[in-house]
Amino acid sequence: MSLRIKSLFLFSFFAFLWLDSAPLRAADLPTEVPAGVRADAPATAPAADPQKLMRLGPGDSVSIEVYGQPDMTTTVYVGDDGKISVPLAGPVLVNGLSPVEASSQTEKALKDGGFFVDPHVNINLVQSRSQRVSVLGEVKLPGRYSIEPDTSIFELLAQAGGETENGADVGFVVRKDADGNVNRYPVDLKNSNGRKGPLQTIALKGGDELEVPHVEQFYIYGEVSQPSMYRIEPGMTVIQAIARAGGITPRGSEHRVQIKRVGPDGKFIVAKAKPGDKVLPNDVIYVKESIF
């Protein structure tokens, strides 16, 4: 190989090494953000929401494993007092703790009791019986159902057999706070993707109740194509209710529409309806004939 060829080879080799190790400049980076990635996305994933961790409670079945001590492996139930029976250490309070926290609590009990110098304990949930949610109202199988930390509203509804034909679009998660106050959170029961705003943003917790109300309905008759009883859609107006009933017949008049509804005193009142008026539960809409 000639000296000139050798020199070119060595120059190319060292140039490659220099380029490979040189720092990237801003101009070298892609200017477009890949699809599905936010431009302002944090560099690290957010910390896990502690509210989503499974909490142990009475009736739960858990397995206990002590590293290097296979004879101590066992499965026990959390008692009504919130304690589990650990070999050697005896009762250990785990009520309200996550499995990881319960493992640390058990390690402390074994160490404090002088049974081990540095024990390593692993506690896993085998079967949950304390994390249950009641499903009430317009569902096919009302009752209490077990949930996992990521159980959704729709998965819970599926366990309850789904809504009846009279189930409403919006339900409520009923929950007591630390002070014993009862709070009701509206949730969308029809749209699995959730709606914008406060609907469908709450995660289920043990002790919750999911209420599925009876659907709100209105009645419409007179000069419409399909007089009947219909469910009220969110924000429904009189003109939308008429459209739901197939529209006004050739004999009807959009200017001669009445609403009959229950007033504040419990008595029926009849008033002329405007197209933009909101439809209320149990309204009776009457479309009259045209006078011309």
Buried (B, 14 or more C-beta within 10 A) or exposed (E): EEEEEEEEEEEEEEEEEEEEEEEEEEEEEEEEEEEEEEEEEEEEEEEEEEEEEBBBBBBBBBBBBBEEBEEBEBEBBBBEEBBBBBBBBEEBBBBEBBBEBBBEBBBBBBBEEEBBEEBEBBBBBEEBBBBBBBBBBBBEEBEEBBBEBEBBBBEBBEBBEBBEEEBBBBBBBBBEEEEEEEEEBBBBBEEEEEBEEEBBEBBBBBBBBBBBBEBBBBBBEBBBEEBEEBBBEEEBBBBBBBEBBEBBBEEBBBEBBBBBBBEEEEEEEEEEBEEEBEBEEBBBBBBBEBEE
